[in-house]
């Protein structure tokens, strides 16, 4: 699936087109079509309750309507072992499947104090 980047991933403003590749039910790869940059992302709903309002700016930029099919992912910094990997919950990647656009939505830390830029996924795994 090829997406047009409407609001860039911070630090990667030059990337305008990205491909989303589903790896399994939890992980996806976001690959730039402009260079060799790629991101591993995770479905945040597999880890926790995750709810936020998409600011009006992004709704207008991506032509999001109440009926729009959206997918939300978070960038994962992969570590070994995998449980030590960290997730950025403060800047989700929102994909509008209706018009194939995506944006990194930067959330206000004061509005969402329960989310952080660096949270280890081991914190969300059930202890055996």
MITORMAR-469663 format. One record per residue: x, y, z of N, C-alpha, C in turn. Coordinates in steps of 0.1 Angstrom, whole numbers. Atoms other than C-alpha are relative to their C-alpha. Layout:
neast: X nnorth: Y nup: Z caeast: X canorth: Y caup: Z ceast: X cnorth: Y cup: Z
...
REM end
This chain:
neast: 8 nnorth: -12 nup: 0 caeast: 0 canorth: 0 caup: 0 ceast: 9 cnorth: 12 cup: 0
neast: -8 nnorth: -12 nup: 1 caeast: 15 canorth: 33 caup: -11 ceast: -8 cnorth: 12 cup: 5
neast: 6 nnorth: -12 nup: -6 caeast: 7 canorth: 65 caup: 9 ceast: 7 cnorth: 13 cup: -4
neast: -5 nnorth: -14 nup: 2 caeast: 12 canorth: 102 caup: 2 ceast: 2 cnorth: 6 cup: 14
neast: -3 nnorth: -5 nup: -14 caeast: 28 canorth: 118 caup: 33 ceast: -5 cnorth: 15 cup: 0
neast: 6 nnorth: -14 nup: -1 caeast: 8 canorth: 149 caup: 43 ceast: 7 cnorth: 8 cup: 11
neast: -8 nnorth: -6 nup: -10 caeast: 26 canorth: 157 caup: 75 ceast: 11 cnorth: -9 cup: 3
neast: -11 nnorth: 9 nup: 0 caeast: 61 canorth: 144 caup: 76 ceast: 3 cnorth: -6 cup: 14
neast: -6 nnorth: 6 nup: -12 caeast: 78 canorth: 121 caup: 102 ceast: 11 cnorth: 9 cup: 4
neast: -10 nnorth: -9 nup: -5 caeast: 99 canorth: 144 caup: 123 ceast: 14 cnorth: -4 cup: -3
neast: -13 nnorth: 3 nup: 4 caeast: 134 canorth: 146 caup: 110 ceast: 1 cnorth: -7 cup: -14
neast: 0 nnorth: 6 nup: 13 caeast: 124 canorth: 130 caup: 77 ceast: -9 cnorth: 8 cup: -10
neast: 9 nnorth: -9 nup: 8 caeast: 107 canorth: 160 caup: 60 ceast: 1 cnorth: -2 cup: -15
neast: -2 nnorth: 2 nup: 15 caeast: 121 canorth: 151 caup: 26 ceast: -8 cnorth: -12 cup: -5
neast: 8 nnorth: 11 nup: 5 caeast: 100 canorth: 119 caup: 24 ceast: -14 cnorth: 4 cup: -3
neast: 14 nnorth: -4 nup: 5 caeast: 68 canorth: 124 caup: 4 ceast: -9 cnorth: -12 cup: -3
neast: 8 nnorth: 12 nup: 3 caeast: 57 canorth: 88 caup: -4 ceast: 6 cnorth: -11 cup: 7
neast: -5 nnorth: 12 nup: -8 caeast: 59 canorth: 57 caup: 17 ceast: -9 cnorth: -12 cup: -3
neast: 7 nnorth: 12 nup: 2 caeast: 49 canorth: 21 caup: 14 ceast: -2 cnorth: -7 cup: 13
neast: 3 nnorth: 8 nup: -13 caeast: 32 canorth: 2 caup: 43 ceast: -1 cnorth: -14 cup: -4
neast: 0 nnorth: 14 nup: 2 caeast: 40 canorth: -34 caup: 44 ceast: -3 cnorth: -7 cup: 13
neast: 4 nnorth: 7 nup: -12 caeast: 22 canorth: -56 caup: 69 ceast: 9 cnorth: -12 cup: 2
neast: -9 nnorth: 11 nup: -3 caeast: 46 canorth: -80 caup: 86 ceast: -7 cnorth: -12 cup: 7
neast: 9 nnorth: 10 nup: -7 caeast: 21 canorth: -98 caup: 109 ceast: -11 cnorth: 9 cup: 7
neast: 11 nnorth: -7 nup: -5 caeast: -9 canorth: -88 caup: 130 ceast: 4 cnorth: 11 cup: 10
neast: -4 nnorth: -10 nup: -9 caeast: 12 canorth: -66 caup: 153 ceast: 10 cnorth: 10 cup: -6
neast: -11 nnorth: -8 nup: 6 caeast: 41 canorth: -52 caup: 132 ceast: -2 cnorth: 3 cup: -14
neast: 0 nnorth: -4 nup: 14 caeast: 43 canorth: -32 caup: 100 ceast: 13 cnorth: 7 cup: -3
neast: -12 nnorth: -7 nup: 5 caeast: 72 canorth: -17 caup: 80 ceast: -5 cnorth: 11 cup: -8
neast: 3 nnorth: -12 nup: 8 caeast: 69 canorth: 18 caup: 67 ceast: 13 cnorth: 3 cup: -8
neast: -12 nnorth: -1 nup: 8 caeast: 94 canorth: 21 caup: 38 ceast: -2 cnorth: 12 cup: -9
neast: 0 nnorth: -12 nup: 9 caeast: 102 canorth: 54 caup: 20 ceast: 2 cnorth: -4 cup: -14
neast: -2 nnorth: 2 nup: 14 caeast: 98 canorth: 54 caup: -17 ceast: 10 cnorth: 11 cup: -6
neast: -9 nnorth: -11 nup: 5 caeast: 121 canorth: 85 caup: -19 ceast: 15 cnorth: -3 cup: 3
neast: -14 nnorth: 4 nup: -4 caeast: 152 canorth: 69 caup: -2 ceast: -1 cnorth: -14 cup: 7
neast: 0 nnorth: 14 nup: -6 caeast: 162 canorth: 38 caup: 18 ceast: -5 cnorth: 0 cup: 15
neast: 5 nnorth: -1 nup: -14 caeast: 146 canorth: 50 caup: 51 ceast: -11 cnorth: -9 cup: 2
neast: 12 nnorth: 8 nup: -3 caeast: 123 canorth: 26 caup: 68 ceast: -2 cnorth: 0 cup: 15
neast: 4 nnorth: 1 nup: -15 caeast: 105 canorth: 23 caup: 102 ceast: -7 cnorth: -12 cup: 2
neast: 8 nnorth: 11 nup: -5 caeast: 93 canorth: -6 caup: 121 ceast: -11 cnorth: 6 cup: 9
neast: 11 nnorth: -6 nup: -8 caeast: 59 canorth: 2 caup: 136 ceast: -8 cnorth: -12 cup: 6
neast: 9 nnorth: 10 nup: -7 caeast: 35 canorth: -16 caup: 160 ceast: -14 cnorth: 5 cup: 1
neast: 14 nnorth: -4 nup: -3 caeast: -2 canorth: -16 caup: 164 ceast: -1 cnorth: 2 cup: 15
neast: 0 nnorth: -3 nup: -14 caeast: -6 canorth: 2 caup: 197 ceast: -11 cnorth: -7 cup: 8
neast: 11 nnorth: 7 nup: -7 caeast: -39 canorth: -15 caup: 205 ceast: 3 cnorth: -14 cup: 4
neast: -4 nnorth: 14 nup: -4 caeast: -21 canorth: -48 caup: 208 ceast: 7 cnorth: 1 cup: 14
neast: -8 nnorth: -2 nup: -12 caeast: -2 canorth: -33 caup: 238 ceast: -9 cnorth: 6 cup: 11
neast: 6 nnorth: -7 nup: -10 caeast: -26 canorth: -10 caup: 256 ceast: -13 cnorth: 7 cup: -5
neast: 10 nnorth: -9 nup: 4 caeast: -57 canorth: 12 caup: 256 ceast: 6 cnorth: 12 cup: -5
neast: -7 nnorth: -12 nup: 6 caeast: -48 canorth: 40 caup: 233 ceast: -11 cnorth: 8 cup: -7
neast: 10 nnorth: -8 nup: 5 caeast: -71 canorth: 68 caup: 226 ceast: 4 cnorth: 15 cup: 0
neast: -3 nnorth: -14 nup: 2 caeast: -66 canorth: 104 caup: 213 ceast: -8 cnorth: 6 cup: -10
neast: 7 nnorth: -8 nup: 10 caeast: -83 canorth: 131 caup: 194 ceast: 10 cnorth: 4 cup: -11
neast: -9 nnorth: -5 nup: 10 caeast: -68 canorth: 138 caup: 160 ceast: -3 cnorth: 15 cup: -2
neast: 3 nnorth: -14 nup: 1 caeast: -64 canorth: 176 caup: 159 ceast: -6 cnorth: 4 cup: -14
neast: 6 nnorth: -4 nup: 12 caeast: -84 canorth: 195 caup: 133 ceast: 9 cnorth: 2 cup: -11
neast: -10 nnorth: -2 nup: 11 caeast: -53 canorth: 205 caup: 114 ceast: 3 cnorth: -13 cup: -8
neast: -3 nnorth: 13 nup: 7 caeast: -45 canorth: 168 caup: 106 ceast: -13 cnorth: -5 cup: -7
neast: 13 nnorth: 5 nup: 6 caeast: -82 canorth: 160 caup: 99 ceast: -2 cnorth: 7 cup: -13
neast: 1 nnorth: -8 nup: 12 caeast: -83 canorth: 188 caup: 73 ceast: 11 cnorth: -4 cup: -10
neast: -11 nnorth: 4 nup: 8 caeast: -49 canorth: 179 caup: 59 ceast: -2 cnorth: -13 cup: -7
neast: 2 nnorth: 13 nup: 5 caeast: -58 canorth: 143 caup: 54 ceast: -14 cnorth: -3 cup: -5
neast: 14 nnorth: 1 nup: 4 caeast: -95 canorth: 149 caup: 46 ceast: -7 cnorth: -12 cup: 7
neast: 6 nnorth: 11 nup: -8 caeast: -106 canorth: 127 caup: 75 ceast: -14 cnorth: 4 cup: 4
neast: 14 nnorth: -1 nup: -3 caeast: -143 canorth: 123 caup: 79 ceast: -4 cnorth: -10 cup: 11
neast: 4 nnorth: 9 nup: -10 caeast: -163 canorth: 105 caup: 106 ceast: 0 cnorth: -15 cup: -6
neast: 1 nnorth: 13 nup: 6 caeast: -167 canorth: 76 caup: 81 ceast: 13 cnorth: -5 cup: -5
neast: -13 nnorth: 4 nup: 5 caeast: -130 canorth: 74 caup: 72 ceast: 6 cnorth: -12 cup: 7
neast: -7 nnorth: 12 nup: -6 caeast: -112 canorth: 41 caup: 77 ceast: 14 cnorth: 4 cup: 3
neast: -13 nnorth: -4 nup: -4 caeast: -81 canorth: 49 caup: 97 ceast: 7 cnorth: -11 cup: 7
neast: -9 nnorth: 10 nup: -7 caeast: -52 canorth: 28 caup: 109 ceast: 10 cnorth: 9 cup: 8
neast: -10 nnorth: -8 nup: -8 caeast: -29 canorth: 40 caup: 137 ceast: 11 cnorth: -10 cup: 4
neast: -12 nnorth: 7 nup: -4 caeast: 6 canorth: 28 caup: 143 ceast: 10 cnorth: 9 cup: 8
neast: -10 nnorth: -7 nup: -7 caeast: 35 canorth: 38 caup: 165 ceast: 14 cnorth: -5 cup: -4
neast: -14 nnorth: 3 nup: 4 caeast: 72 canorth: 39 caup: 156 ceast: 6 cnorth: -8 cup: 12
neast: -7 nnorth: 9 nup: -10 caeast: 92 canorth: 12 caup: 174 ceast: 15 cnorth: 1 cup: -2
neast: -15 nnorth: 1 nup: 1 caeast: 129 canorth: 14 caup: 182 ceast: 3 cnorth: -14 cup: 5
neast: -2 nnorth: 14 nup: -2 caeast: 138 canorth: -22 caup: 179 ceast: 13 cnorth: -3 cup: 8
neast: -12 nnorth: 4 nup: -8 caeast: 162 canorth: -37 caup: 205 ceast: 0 cnorth: -16 cup: 2
neast: -1 nnorth: 14 nup: -3 caeast: 174 canorth: -72 caup: 214 ceast: 3 cnorth: -1 cup: 15
neast: 12 nnorth: 7 nup: 4 caeast: 157 canorth: -88 caup: 232 ceast: -11 cnorth: 10 cup: -3
neast: 11 nnorth: -8 nup: 5 caeast: 125 canorth: -75 caup: 216 ceast: -8 cnorth: 7 cup: 11
neast: 8 nnorth: -6 nup: -11 caeast: 109 canorth: -68 caup: 250 ceast: 6 cnorth: 13 cup: 4
neast: -7 nnorth: -12 nup: -3 caeast: 135 canorth: -40 caup: 254 ceast: -3 cnorth: 11 cup: -10
neast: 4 nnorth: -10 nup: 10 caeast: 122 canorth: -22 caup: 223 ceast: -9 cnorth: 10 cup: 6
neast: 8 nnorth: -11 nup: -6 caeast: 106 canorth: 11 caup: 229 ceast: -9 cnorth: 6 cup: -11
neast: 10 nnorth: -5 nup: 9 caeast: 75 canorth: 27 caup: 214 ceast: -2 cnorth: 15 cup: 3
neast: 4 nnorth: -14 nup: -1 caeast: 67 canorth: 64 caup: 208 ceast: -15 cnorth: 2 cup: -1
neast: 15 nnorth: -2 nup: 0 caeast: 31 canorth: 69 caup: 219 ceast: -4 cnorth: 14 cup: -2
neast: 3 nnorth: -14 nup: 1 caeast: 33 canorth: 107 caup: 216 ceast: -1 cnorth: 5 cup: -14
neast: 0 nnorth: -4 nup: 14 caeast: 36 canorth: 108 caup: 178 ceast: -4 cnorth: -12 cup: -9
neast: 5 nnorth: 11 nup: 8 caeast: 14 canorth: 82 caup: 162 ceast: 0 cnorth: 3 cup: -15
neast: 2 nnorth: -1 nup: 14 caeast: 13 canorth: 75 caup: 125 ceast: -14 cnorth: -3 cup: -3
neast: 14 nnorth: 2 nup: 4 caeast: -22 canorth: 79 caup: 112 ceast: -1 cnorth: -2 cup: -15
neast: 1 nnorth: 3 nup: 14 caeast: -31 canorth: 63 caup: 79 ceast: -15 cnorth: 1 cup: -4
neast: 14 nnorth: -1 nup: 5 caeast: -63 canorth: 73 caup: 61 ceast: -1 cnorth: -9 cup: -12
neast: 0 nnorth: 10 nup: 11 caeast: -71 canorth: 42 caup: 40 ceast: -9 cnorth: 4 cup: -11
neast: 9 nnorth: -4 nup: 11 caeast: -98 canorth: 60 caup: 20 ceast: 7 cnorth: 8 cup: -11
neast: -7 nnorth: -8 nup: 11 caeast: -74 canorth: 84 caup: 2 ceast: 15 cnorth: -3 cup: 0
neast: -14 nnorth: 4 nup: 0 caeast: -41 canorth: 67 caup: 10 ceast: 10 cnorth: 11 cup: 4
neast: -9 nnorth: -11 nup: -5 caeast: -26 canorth: 96 caup: 30 ceast: 4 cnorth: -4 cup: 14
neast: -4 nnorth: 2 nup: -14 caeast: -6 canorth: 95 caup: 62 ceast: 7 cnorth: 12 cup: 6
neast: -7 nnorth: -11 nup: -7 caeast: 7 canorth: 119 caup: 88 ceast: 5 cnorth: -5 cup: 13
neast: -4 nnorth: 3 nup: -14 caeast: 27 canorth: 117 caup: 120 ceast: -7 cnorth: 11 cup: 8
neast: 8 nnorth: -9 nup: -8 caeast: 3 canorth: 133 caup: 145 ceast: 8 cnorth: 2 cup: 13
neast: -8 nnorth: -3 nup: -13 caeast: 23 canorth: 150 caup: 173 ceast: -10 cnorth: 4 cup: 10
neast: 10 nnorth: -3 nup: -11 caeast: 2 canorth: 149 caup: 205 ceast: 7 cnorth: 9 cup: 10
neast: -5 nnorth: -9 nup: -10 caeast: 5 canorth: 175 caup: 232 ceast: 2 cnorth: -9 cup: 13
neast: -4 nnorth: 8 nup: -12 caeast: 23 canorth: 158 caup: 262 ceast: -8 cnorth: 5 cup: 12
neast: 8 nnorth: -5 nup: -12 caeast: 3 canorth: 180 caup: 287 ceast: -15 cnorth: -6 cup: -1
neast: 13 nnorth: 5 nup: 2 caeast: -30 canorth: 168 caup: 272 ceast: -1 cnorth: -16 cup: 2
neast: -1 nnorth: 15 nup: -1 caeast: -19 canorth: 131 caup: 271 ceast: 12 cnorth: -4 cup: 9
neast: -12 nnorth: 3 nup: -9 caeast: 4 canorth: 127 caup: 302 ceast: 2 cnorth: -15 cup: 2
neast: -2 nnorth: 14 nup: -1 caeast: -2 canorth: 89 caup: 301 ceast: 8 cnorth: -6 cup: -11
neast: -9 nnorth: 5 nup: 12 caeast: 18 canorth: 86 caup: 268 ceast: 13 cnorth: 7 cup: 1
neast: -14 nnorth: -5 nup: 0 caeast: 55 canorth: 90 caup: 264 ceast: 6 cnorth: -3 cup: -13
neast: -7 nnorth: 2 nup: 12 caeast: 80 canorth: 92 caup: 236 ceast: 8 cnorth: -13 cup: 0
neast: -9 nnorth: 12 nup: -1 caeast: 100 canorth: 62 caup: 249 ceast: -6 cnorth: -9 cup: 11
neast: 5 nnorth: 9 nup: -10 caeast: 81 canorth: 34 caup: 266 ceast: 3 cnorth: -14 cup: -5
neast: -4 nnorth: 14 nup: 3 caeast: 95 canorth: -2 caup: 267 ceast: -12 cnorth: -8 cup: -1
neast: 12 nnorth: 9 nup: 2 caeast: 71 canorth: -28 caup: 254 ceast: -1 cnorth: -10 cup: 11
neast: 0 nnorth: 10 nup: -11 caeast: 81 canorth: -51 caup: 282 ceast: -10 cnorth: 5 cup: 11
neast: 9 nnorth: -6 nup: -10 caeast: 60 canorth: -28 caup: 305 ceast: -15 cnorth: -5 cup: -3
neast: 13 nnorth: 4 nup: 3 caeast: 29 canorth: -40 caup: 286 ceast: -2 cnorth: -15 cup: -2
neast: 1 nnorth: 14 nup: 2 caeast: 36 canorth: -77 caup: 284 ceast: -3 cnorth: -7 cup: 13
neast: 4 nnorth: 7 nup: -12 caeast: 20 canorth: -101 caup: 309 ceast: 12 cnorth: -8 cup: 4
neast: -10 nnorth: 9 nup: -6 caeast: 44 canorth: -118 caup: 332 ceast: -5 cnorth: -14 cup: 0
neast: 3 nnorth: 14 nup: 0 caeast: 44 canorth: -155 caup: 328 ceast: 2 cnorth: -7 cup: 13
REM end
